[in-house]
Amino acid sequence: MRLRFVAGAVAVLAASAGVGALAPSADAAATVGIRVDAGTSLGTVPSSGAGLNTGVGDDRMGDAKVTSLMKAAGVRQLRYPGGSGADDFHWKTHTMGNGGWIVPNTDFDSFMATAKKVGAQPILTANYGSGTPQEAADWVKYANVDKGYGVKYWEIGNEVYGNGHYGNGKGWETDNHADKSPKEYGKNLVAYARAMKAVDPKVKIGAVLTTPGFWPDAEKAPGDSADWNNTVLSIAGRSIDFVIVHWYPGGKTTADLLNTPSRIAGVRSSLRSLIAKYAGSRAASVEIAVTETDTVFSPALTSQAAALFAPDTYMTWFEQGATHVDWWNLHNGSGDAPTTVNGETDYQDGGILSAGTCAGGKCQPRRDTPFPTYWGIRSLTALAKPGDTMVKSSSRNSSVAVHAVRSSKGGLNVMLINKSPKDAAQVSLSYAGFTPAAGAFTTVSYAKGDTALTTAKRGTAGAQKLPPYSITTLQLKPALGTTSADKPTPAPTPTAVTPVVSAPGTTGTRAQGGIGAPVGQATPSSTSGDLASTGASSAVVTYSALGGLLVIAAGGVLVQRGRRRRGLHGR
């Protein structure tokens, strides 16, 4: 596991006895007003839907149980070969140039078999750090010409800006080029694009950018005339098809973490400004891909706050025009001792399924047991399917987040996320452009301690009581006699959002010191079917928990830049 200093200081973790003033502000007695404008479109849910990272160290990713869990969660994209390891990985020989850990059944063809079982499209990271344009072009030929896989999306490198060009030569990303500057990456990016598109003109090439507002955004190393993003795009802006950022917003408290989706609009605005500046007439077609996200740098990784963060983050990025959002990771493992966060054990693991590791004298649940983050992602299946229309919605209190989707069959689904760990939230909903059918609604719930989804009847389309720390999705049908099939009109072009500016000494991404999952024993677990197929005529999907708090005391931090090496994996 690699460690990286940020601002020369050290990360401190401290458990708090309760939530106190750190909880999201909410008056438990007040009613939160929710407004849904079903007639105003925010765009369609992208075909990739919710994505997920996989790695060449995860020998169980193709197991029947694991692929079934991914499919049930609505995973529509899988990223491979995994984080920083991609810049050491040689696909043809299935080896790591640095001798890194690779396990059987994780070669490219095995990965593609897994993607097919899940029904997910692949996104591949070509080796920039120790590879060549020819090696990448050969991969395109094998994948799309020889095997007919039709792989469309190709990233050129992982977090290439982490190659030591910034930070006095201390980086986490392999880069064997003598020149590690953004100028060199831009030039090589063009060479990769030309070589790969010469084999298959239909492939889409992605450029690695720094996340606006997070280190090393806006930095200039000695000899640079501009920062990473402006330099790379000034050279390669007309040769690429999408830009890549990683979204690790973190937070000292769980409340901080749950407020981070509000920052996404500013990041999107900054990226769109850069694309418009350098991509010319192609700017509108250049996509934004968030190929890594999770809750690292916050107290919660597997517990309920992380579960709430997941669907809110996916949907906010989709509403802001991102076409890919990929969670880190399927299995990850952890060498850190579990902590208590809001009354729950948090295993400090970036995976959505248990890796079965032990640390600090305490072991995770059995291998492949879904963590709450799994259920947070799976809750999206109750809200939307690819091609559905996202519509405008708003909440009058930041303690309750809302996302709304008009289904292709004319219904309206509304997701409500109560961010308070201790207080239930009474909400009052009003609608424009849609009249819901009257009556009580079926609830499909996943609560703390549950091992499966349960159903009940509760509430109306106009009023709901949300349990503390919960995700609640209303699936509404139109009232009889109303025009349910009218297409929402596009929302007005958003007014400019002030681009985000980097704060000194902050970090928004993490490196991957190693890849994959520990070796453990898989055991059966109780899971339910796809939430979107519960059979309820009108449904509410609820996911809840309660509890205490963990605080990260940070200024600068010694960050464990987290993909676990072999020593941290179970035997």
N, C-alpha and C positions, 0 to 999 in steps of 0.2 A: 504494500500500500504506500503510495507516495504522499508525502506531506509537503505543504507549500506555505511559506510565511506570507502573510498579508499585513502590511504596515508594521511589521516587526513585533507583533504582540501575540497573545495566547488566548485560545478559546476557553471559556470557563462555563461549565454546566452546573446549575444549582436548582434543586427541587424547591418548589413553593408549596406551602400548605394549602393554598386555595387560590381562587382566581382573582378576588378582590377587584380593584380598579382596572386591572389589566384585561378584563373581559370586555367584549364589544359593548358599547353603550346601548342599553335598551331598558325601557320601563316595562316591567312584566305586566303591569295593569293596562298599559296603553295598547290601542289597536293600531297595527301597522297597515297603512293603506297601500295596496298593490294595484297598479293600473296596467292593463294589457291592451295594446292597440293592435288587434289582430289584422287590421287592414294595411299596416305599414311593414313592408318587408325589409329585413336586414341581410337578405341573401339566402342562398340554399345551403343546407348542411353538406359539407364536402363528401365526395364518394369515399375518401380514405377513412372518414369518421375518426373514432378514437384509435390512436396508434400506440404501439408498445415496443420497447427495446428488447432485443434478444442478443445472446453472445455465444461465441465459440467455446466458452467454458461451461455451458449449460447442457449437460448430457441428457436432461429430461425434457427439453423443450418440445420434443416431438412425441412424448408419451400421450396415449389416448386420453387419459384423465386431464392432462394439462391443456391439450388442444381443445378438448370439450369445454373446459372452463373459459379459455380465451374466446371461443366462439360464442358461448352464452353471454359473455360480457360485451359483445358487439365489437370486438377488436377487428378493425378493417385494414390495418397496416402494421407490418412488422419490419423493424430496422435491424440490419445485420452488417458487419460481424460483431459490433459492440464497442462503442465509446473509443477511448484512446487506443485500444488494441487494434483498431482498424488501420492505424498508421504504422503498425508493425506486421500486419497480416498479409500473407501471400496466398491468394485464393487457390492457385493452381496446385500447389504442393500442400496446402492446408497446414501451414507452419507459421510460426512467429519468428520474425527476424531477430528478436532479442531473446529468444528462448522462452517466451511466455507460455502460459498454460493453455493447452488445447486438449479437449477430451473427444472421445469417439462420438460418432453420430451427430457431429455439428458441422460437417463440411457443407459446401454450398448447395449441393444437390439435396442433402438431408434437410437443410433449412427450407429450400423451396418446397419440399414435400410437406413440411410443417405449415408453411404459409397456405398451401392448397387445402389442407385439412381444416384450417381455421377460416378460410375464405377471405384472406387478407392479401392486399397487394404488398410487394416488397419495396423497401427503399434501401439501397446499398451504399456503403461508404467506401469509396475507392482509396487505396493506400497512397497518400501523398507523402507521408513522412519518410518512408524507405522504399517507395515504389516508383514507377515511371508511367508516363502516358501510354507507352506500348503495353505494359502490363494491364492497365485499365481497359485499353481497347481490346485486348485479348479476352478479358472477362466479358465485355459486351458481346463479342463474337460468340463465345461459348454459351452465354445465357440466352441470347436472342436469335442468333443464326443457327448454331448447332443444336441447341436444346429447345428453342421455340418458347422460352419462358415469357418473353415480352416484358422484361423489366424496364420500367419507364423512368424511374427517378434514381439519380446517381449523385451523391455528395462527393466532393473532392476534398478529402481529408476530414478530420474530426475538429477539434478545437485548435486549429493551426496557429492561431495567435498565442497559444500557450507554449510555443516552442523555445522560449527564452529570449526572444527579441525584446520583450519588455521585462522588467524586473531583474536587471543586471545579470542576464544570462541564465537565471534559474527558472526553468519551466517544467511542465509535466508532459508535454506532447512530443513524441519522437519526430524529429525533423533532421534528416541527414544532409540537407542542402547546405552548402557553405554559406550562402546568403539566406538569412531567415527573415528578411524584411517583408513587409506587405507588398512592396513593389515586385519582389521575386515571386511571391505567391500569385500575384495577379498575372504575371507573364506565364507562369507554369499552368495556371488555370486555363488560359486561352489554349495552350498546347494540349492539355487534357481534353478540352471540349472538341477541338479539331480532330484529334485522333479517335475519340469515341464516336463522334457523329459521322465520321467517315465510314465506320462500320454499320451504324444504324442511325440514320438522320432523325428518327423519332424519339430518341432518348432525350431526357431533360437533365441538364447539368446544373448543380447547385454550388453556390459560393458561400464559404464559411465567413460569417461576419461576427464582430463583437456585438453583444447585446447593448443597445443604446441605454446609457445611464448606469452601466455596470463595468467595472474594471475588466480589460484595459481600454474601454471606449474612450475616444478623444485623446489618448496618450500619443506622444511622439517620442520615439527613441532617438538617440544621437544619429544624425545623418538623414533623418526622415524630413520630408517637406510637408507631410500631412499625416493624419491618423490612419489606422488600419482600414476602416470602411471606405473612406474617400479615396484612398490610394488604390485599393483592390478594385473598386467599381470604376474608377477612372480608366483603368486598363482593360478590365474584363466585362464591364457592364453590358456590352452588346453581344457577348458570347455566352451568357448564362440564361437560364430559364427560371431559376428560383434562388432565393437567398435563405440562409440558414442562421437561426439564432437558437441559443439554449436559454431556458427560462427557469432560473433557480432563485426566486426573489427572497426566500428565507424570512427571517424575522426573529427578534429577541423573544417574543411571546407568541402564543397561538393566536391571539387577537391580531397581532401584526401580520402574521401569515395570512389570515383570512381576509385581510383588507388589501392584499397585494393585487388582486385582479383589477382594481381600480386604476392601476398604473399601466395596464396593457395598452390602452388607447394612445397614450403618449409614445410608447415604444413603437407601435404601428405607424404613427404619424411620422416619426423620425425615419423609419425604414422606407416608407412610401416617398418621402422627400428625397432620400438618397437615390432610390430607384428612378424616380422621375428625372433627376439631375443627370444620370449617367446611362440610362437604358434607351433613351431616345423614343422613337415611335413604338417600341416594343414594351414600354414601361407598364402599360396596363395588363399585359399578359404575364409579367414576371410575378411569380407566386412567393408567398412567405411561408416557410416551413419551420416549425418549432420541433426539432427532432430529439430534444431531451427536455424533460421537466420533472420535478418532484419537489418534496418539501425539505430537502437537505438545507442546512443552515438555519433551521427552526427547531423548536423542541420536539415536534411531532413528525415521525416518519411512517409509522404503521397505525397509529391510533386515530381517534375519530376526527380530530382537526384536519389531519391529512386527507381523510375520506371526504370531508366537506370541500376542501381546497380543490380536489381533482375535478369534479364536474363543473364547478364554477370557473375554473381556469380553462378547461377545454372549451366550454361554451363561449366565454368572453373572447378567446382567441378566434374562434370561428366567426363570431359576430363582427370581429374587427378584420375579417377577410383572410385569416390564415387557412391554408388548405391541408396542413398536416400538423398534428400535435401528438407526440410520442412520449409516453411515460417511461421514466427509468425506474424499474426494470421488471422483467418477468420474474426471475429469481435473482437475488443479489447476495444475501448473506451479510453478516455483521460480526465484527470483532469487538464491538462496543457493548458494554453491559447494558441490559434493559433498564429503562427508567419508568417512572410513573408520571403520566400526563393526564390531568383532569380525571383522576381516579382509575385510569386504565394502564395496563402494562404496554409500554411502547418499546418494541424490539430494535429500534434504531436501524432498520433495514429498509433499503430503497426498493425492495421487490414487492410485488403485489401478492405473491404466493410465498408461503414460508419456505425457507431454505433448510430448516431443521438444524441450524447451528446452535452452539452454546457459547455463552460468554458471561463472565462475571459470576459463574456458578449457577446460571439460570439458562434454560434451553427454550428455544422457540417451540411453537406447536409442531405437530408432525408435518413432515415434508408435504408441500403443496396445499396446506390449509390456507384458504383465502384470508388475507389480512383485511381490515376495514377499508383500506385503499382500493382493494379489488371491488368491493361492493359500491364504493363511491363512483368508480368508473362504470360499473355495471348499471348503476342507476340511470345512466344516459340512455340505455335502451328503452326505458319507459318514456323518455322525452322525445326522442327523434330517431329517424332513420335517414340514411343518405338520400338526398334529393328533397327532403322536407324543407319547408320555408321557415326560417327564423323570423320572428316578428318583434316589434318594439314592445318593451315592457319597462316598468320602473317601480321602485320601492321608495316609500317616504322615510324609511329608516335603514341605515346601513347595516343594522344587525340582521336584516333579512334580505338575502339576495334573490333575484328572480330572473328566470329565462323562460321564453315562450316560443313554441314552435307550432306552425300550422301543418298538420299532417296531409299527406297526399290524398287521403280519403275524406278530407273536409273537416276533421276534428281539430281540436285545439288542446295542446298539452302545455301545462304550466309547472315549472319546477320552482319550488320555494326552499331556500336553505336558511335555516335558523342558526346563526353563528354563536348564540349565547350558550355557554356550557351548563348554565344552571337554571335559566328561565324559559318557560314555554312562551311562545309568541302567538297572540291572537291576531289574525290577519283578516282584513276585509278586502275583497277583490271586486274590481269593476272592469267592464269590458267595452271596447269600441270595435265595431266591425265584426262582432260575433255575439250570438245569443245562445248561451249554454242551455241544454235541457235541464229541467228542474229535477229535484230529488236528491237523495243522499248518494254518496259515492263510495265505491269499494276502495278500501285501503289495502295496499300490499306493503308489508312492513318488514324491515330488518332492524332489530333493536339490539342493544348491548347484550351479549351472551347468547344470542340466537345462532343457530347453525343452518337455518333455512329461512326463506321468505314465508310470511304468514299473511292471511287476508282477513279483512273485517269490513264493516260499514261505518263510515264516519263523515260528518260535515256536509257542506253544500258547496256549490260553485262560487257562492258569494262570501262564505265565511269558513275559515279553517283555524284550528288550534294546533300549532306546530310544536312537537316535543322539543326540549332543549337539544341542541347540537344535532339537528336532523336535516335530512333531505326529503322533501315531500313533493311528489309529482302528481298533479291533477290531470287526468285524461278525460277531456270533455267532449261530448257529442253535441251537435247543434240542436236547438229546439225545433220541434216539428214546424214546418211551414216557413223556416228561415232559409235564406240563400247561403248554404254552407260552402258552396264550391267556388265562390268569388275569389279570384286571385288577389293576394295583397299587392299593393302598389309599392314600388321601391321607395325606401326612405330618401329624403333629400340628402345631397352630398354633405357629409359631415363638415362642420366648421373646423378650421385648423386647430389642432391640439398642440399646445406648446411642446416641442420636442424635449425629451428628457436630457438632462445634463449629468455627466458622471460626477459622483461624489468622491472626493479623495479617500483612498484607503478602503473602498468597497469592492466587493466581488459579486458577480452574478452567475458565474459558471463554476463547474467543478471538473476536475480531471478524473480519468479512469486509470488507476494504477494497475488494474487487472480486470479480467472479464469473467462473467459467468456465475454459476451457482455452486454451492457446496454439494457434495455427494451425500445423500441421505436416503431414508427409506420412505417411499411413497405409500400413503395409506388412503383408503376411501374416505370421502367426506360427504356430508349431506349438502346438496346444492339443488336449487330450483331451476326451472326453465327460464328462458328469455323473458324478461319483464314485459317486453312489448307483446308477448303472446300469452298473457295470463287468462284471456278469455273474458275479462270483466268488461261490461259495456261502457262503464266510466270508472276510472281507477285512480287511486292516489297511492303513490309508492313512497314509503317512509323508511328512513334509515336513521337511527338515533343512538345517543349515548350521553352520559353525564360525567361530572367530576372535579379535580384539583389542577395543578399547573406546573409546568417546567419552564424555567427562565434561562436563556442563554445570555450571560454577561459578556458583551463584546465591545471592542473598540476596534483595534486591529485584532485579527484572530490567527491562530495556528490552525489551519483548516486541514482536516483529513480529507484529501481530495479523492474520493472514495471508491473506486472499483476494487473490490477485494482481491488480493493475491492468494495463491494456493494455500499459504499457511493459515488463512482464516477460514478455510472451507472444511466442512465436516469430513470425516473419514468414512 
